[in-house]
Structure formats: structure tokens, C-alpha cells
């Protein structure tokens, strides 16, 4: 199983909000995920990013690869 750390789009049309999640790379972008690591809101000023660094480091140590966007 190839695991990636990537953004899952949430919110309404023209009002995006993203969750930073760990998911199987073969699943759909907004499909089932393994664990939520944080969120990203591009609409606030300044842009809001909250990430659990311990969880991210643990997943990277276990072989998860962050996407280019993350």
C-alpha cells in the first residue's frame, strides 16, 4: 500500500477548505482516508494552516510521502 500525505477538499463551491490527511494513493482525492493530520484554509487573511507535527513525522518515518502541494 502506497501512502501519501495530501489535501482533501472540503467546503462549498468557490469556498474551499482543505484537510491534510494520510490516504492510500490509489483512492480518490476526496475519498476514504486513514488519518487526519490538520487543515488548511486559504480564504482567511492570513491563510490558516494547523498541522500536528508529531503525527506528520511519525507517518513520514513509516514511509508516507507528502504530495507536491503539501
TORZA-713843 format. One record per residue: x, y, z of N, C-alpha, C, O in turn; residue number from 1. Coordinates in pm, whole numbers, plus 32768, in hexadecimal, padded with zeros to 4 digits. Example, Ala and Ser with C-alpha at 12.3 -4.5 7.8 and 13.67 -1.06 7.14 Angstrom:
// TORZA-713843
    nx    ny    nz   cax   cay   caz    cx    cy    cz    ox    oy    oz    n
  8527  7DC7  830C  84CE  7E3E  830C  8528  7EB6  830C  8590  7EB4  834E    1
  8505  7F1F  82C4  8557  7F96  82CA  850A  8003  8313  853D  8072  8324    2
This chain:
// TORZA-713843
    nx    ny    nz   cax   cay   caz    cx    cy    cz    ox    oy    oz    n
  8055  7F8A  8000  8000  8000  8000  8059  807C  8000  80AC  808D  8059    1
  8046  80D2  7F9C  8091  814E  7F91  8041  81BD  7FD6  7FD2  81DE  7FAD    2
  807C  81F5  803D  8035  8258  808F  806C  82E4  8074  80E6  82F7  806D    3
  8011  8345  8064  8037  83CF  804A  7FF6  842D  80AF  7F89  8412  80E2    4
  803C  849A  80CC  8004  8507  811C  7FD7  8570  80B7  8029  85A6  806D    5
  7F55  858E  80B5  7F21  85E8  804F  7EA8  8637  8081  7E78  8623  80F1    6
  7E79  8692  802C  7E08  86E7  804E  7D85  86A8  801F  7D7D  8675  7FB0    7
  7D20  86AC  8075  7C9A  867F  8054  7C41  86FA  8051  7C35  8740  80B6    8
  7C04  8716  7FDF  7BB3  878F  7FD1  7B2E  8780  8017  7AE8  871C  8008    9
  7B0B  87E7  8064  7A8C  87EE  80AB  7A50  8876  808B  7A86  88C1  8039   10
  79E1  8897  80C9  79A4  891A  80B8  7940  891C  8046  791B  88B4  8010   11
  7914  8993  8023  78AF  89A6  7FBB  78F0  89D5  7F39  7969  89EC  7F33   12
  789F  89E2  7ED1  78D0  8A11  7E51  7909  8A9E  7E61  78CA  8AF5  7E9D   13
  797E  8AB5  7E2B  79C5  8B35  7E33  79E9  8B5C  7EC2  7A0B  8BD0  7EDC   14
  79E2  8AFF  7F1F  7A02  8B18  7FAC  7A51  8AA0  7FE1  7A22  8A59  8039   15
  7ACB  8A8B  7FAC  7B14  8A12  7FCF  7B4F  8A14  805B  7B70  8A7E  8091   16
  7B5B  899E  8092  7B96  8986  8115  7BD6  88FC  8108  7B99  88A1  80D1   17
  7C4E  88EC  8139  7C94  886D  8123  7CBA  882B  81A7  7CE0  886F  8206   18
  7CAF  87A8  81AB  7CE3  875A  821A  7D63  8718  81EC  7D6C  86E8  817B   19
  7DC7  8717  8242  7E44  86D2  8224  7E34  8645  825A  7E26  8631  82D3   20
  7E37  85E1  8200  7E19  8558  8226  7E83  84F7  81F4  7ED1  8517  819A   21
  7E84  8481  8230  7ED5  8411  8201  7E75  83B3  81BA  7E11  8388  81F4   22
  7E93  8393  813B  7E38  833F  80EE  7E87  82E4  8091  7EF8  8303  806B   23
  7E4A  8274  806C  7E82  821B  8008  7E85  8268  7F83  7E22  82A7  7F5F   24
  7EF5  8263  7F3C  7F03  82B2  7EC1  7EA2  8286  7E54  7E89  82D3  7DF7   25
  7E6C  820E  7E5C  7E10  81DD  7DF6  7D80  820B  7E0D  7D2B  81FB  7DB5   26
  7D64  8244  7E7F  7CDC  8275  7E9E  7CC5  82FE  7E5E  7D23  8344  7E3B   27
  7C46  8322  7E51  7C21  83A5  7E1A  7C4E  8415  7E77  7C61  8400  7EEF   28
  7C5F  848B  7E40  7C8F  84FD  7E8E  7C39  8517  7F09  7C6D  8531  7F75   29
  7BB6  8510  7EF7  7B5A  852B  7F65  7B20  84AC  7FA1  7ABA  84B0  7FE6   30
  7B60  843B  7F87  7B2D  83BB  7FB6  7B58  839B  8044  7B80  83F4  8091   31
  7B4F  831C  8065  7B70  82ED  80EC  7C03  8308  810B  7C5A  82F8  80B6   32
  7C1D  8330  8187  7CA7  8349  81B1  7CC5  82FC  8231  7C6A  82C9  8273   33
  7D45  82F4  8253  7D70  82A7  82C7  7D6D  82FC  8345  7D38  82D2  83AC   34
  7DA6  8375  833D  7DAD  83CC  83B3  7DB2  845E  8387  7DEE  847F  8321   35
  7D74  84B5  83D6  7D79  8545  83BD  7DEC  8580  840F  7DF8  8566  8486   36
  7E40  85D1  83CC  7EB5  860B  840F  7EA7  86A0  842B  7EF1  86D7  847C   37
  7E49  86E1  83E9  7E38  8771  83FD  7DDC  87AB  8394  7D91  8762  8353   38
  7DE1  8830  8384  7D8D  8871  8320  7DD4  88EB  82E6  7E36  891C  831E   39
  7D9F  891B  8274  7DD3  8990  822F  7D5C  89E0  81FA  7D09  89AA  81B2   40
  7D55  8A60  821F  7CE9  8AB6  81F1  7D27  8B2A  81A2  7D5F  8B86  81DE   41
  7D1C  8B28  811C  7D59  8B90  80CA  7D0A  8C13  80C5  7D3C  8C75  808E   42
  7C92  8C17  80FD  7C3E  8C8D  80F2  7C51  8CF2  8162  7C29  8D65  8153   43
  7C8B  8CCA  81D1  7CA0  8D28  823F  7D1B  8D7E  8221  7D71  8D58  81D1   44
  7D22  8DEF  8262  7D96  8E47  8253  7DDA  8E56  82D9  7D9D  8E91  8332   45
  7E53  8E27  82EF  7EA2  8DD5  8293  7E6B  8D47  828A  7E18  8D1E  82DB   46
  7E9B  8CFC  8227  7E6D  8C72  8214  7E8A  8C1F  8292  7EF4  8C2E  82CE   47
  7E2C  8BC9  82B9  7E37  8B7C  8334  7E65  8AEE  8316  7E2B  8AA9  82C2   48
  7ECE  8AC3  835D  7EFD  8A39  8352  7F13  8A05  83DF  7F59  8A43  842E   49
  7ED7  8992  83FE  7EEC  8952  847F  7F0E  88C0  8464  7EC1  8878  8425   50
  7F83  8895  8494  7FB2  880D  847B  7FE8  87D2  84FC  802C  8817  8549   51
  7FCA  8754  8514  8003  870A  8585  808A  86D3  8558  8091  866B  8517   52
  80F6  871A  857B  817C  86F8  854B  81A9  866D  8578  81EF  8628  852E   53
  8183  8644  85F0  81AA  85BF  8620  8170  8551  85C8  81B6  84F2  85A4   54
  80F0  855E  85A4  80B1  84FA  854E  80F0  84F9  84C3  8105  848F  8489   55
  810E  8570  848E  814C  8578  8409  81D3  8532  840A  81F1  84E3  83B1   56
  8225  8550  846E  82A9  8511  8477  829F  847A  8487  82EF  8430  844F   57
  823D  844B  84D4  8229  83BB  84E7  8203  8379  8463  8237  830E  8443   58
  81AA  83B6  8415  8181  837B  8396  81F3  837C  8331  8204  831C  82E6   59
  8242  83E7  832E  82B4  83EC  82D2  831B  8382  82F8  8357  8344  82A1   60
  8330  836E  837A  838C  8305  83A8  835B  827A  8380  83AB  821F  836A   61
  82D5  826A  8375  829C  81E9  834C  8292  81DB  82B5  825F  8175  8285   62
  82C1  823D  8269  82C6  822F  81D8  8262  8280  8189  825F  8275  810E   63
  8210  82D2  81C9  81B0  8326  817F  81FC  8395  8137  825B  83CD  816D   64
  81D1  83B4  80BE  8212  841C  8070  81B3  8492  8060  8141  847F  8035   65
  81DF  850C  8082  8188  8580  806F  8177  859E  7FDA  81D4  858A  7F8C   66
  8102  85CE  7FB3  80EB  85F5  7F28  8138  8676  7F0B  816A  86B6  7F67   67
  8140  869A  7E8B  8188  8714  7E66  8149  8790  7EA7  8191  87EC  7ECE   68
  80C6  8792  7EB1  807F  8804  7EEC  809C  8811  7F80  80AF  887F  7FB3   69
  809F  87A0  7FC5  80B6  87A1  8056  8149  87BC  806D  8176  87C2  80E0   70
